[in-house]
Amino acid sequence: MPAALRATVEEDGSIEGCVHQNHLIRVRPRSGLVTSDYLLAFINSEPGRSYFHSSGNTTSGLVTISTSIVKNCRIPVPPLRLQNEFANKVAYVHKLQAKQATSRRRMNDLFESMLHNAFAGDL
């Protein structure tokens, strides 16, 4: 498991830095039908979130989702070729976002340096 995904499980079963209910549902896409990238994108999309929110049971403000609700979720499934193209475009966008974040950090560092020099009278 990559270091960024490692978590410490405490004696009481809780995971450090993670808030979750007392149960988790593991979903595995059907091989040859749906890619994990496409499935994840659908679940996190407005239609996916809306389905789970409206289908879940609400108690004290928490929405509980059962395995039967997950199994009954209807997912539009395009051909694998399109799902893979989608995944490539998502990866490209994530790469651009990472480059932008790096540029933003560098710009902020340069601005902070300029401010420091200006107030030190070094400009």
C-alpha positions, 0 to 999 in steps of 0.5 A: 500500500502506498505511504499516502494511503496507509492508516493507523488502526487504533485499538478501538477499531478507529482509523487515525484521521478518518471519520466513518460509520461503524461499517463500510461497504466495499464495491468492486466493479465487474471486470470487463464491464465497468472500470474503477475510474468510471465507477468512482466518477459516477458515484461521486457525480451529482446523479450518483450522490443524489441516488445514494442520498435519496435511497439511504435511511436518515437517522439523526442527520446521518444517511445510512446506505445498505448493501441492497441500496448499493446493489440496486444502483443503476449505473449508465455503462458506456462501452469500455473504450469510452470509459478508458478515454474518460479515465485518460482525460480525468488523469490529464486534468489531475496532472494539470491541477497538480502543475497549477498547484505547484505554480501557485505555491511557487508564485506565493513563495516569490511574492512572500520573498518580494514582501520580505525584501520590500519591508527589509528595504532591499528592493 
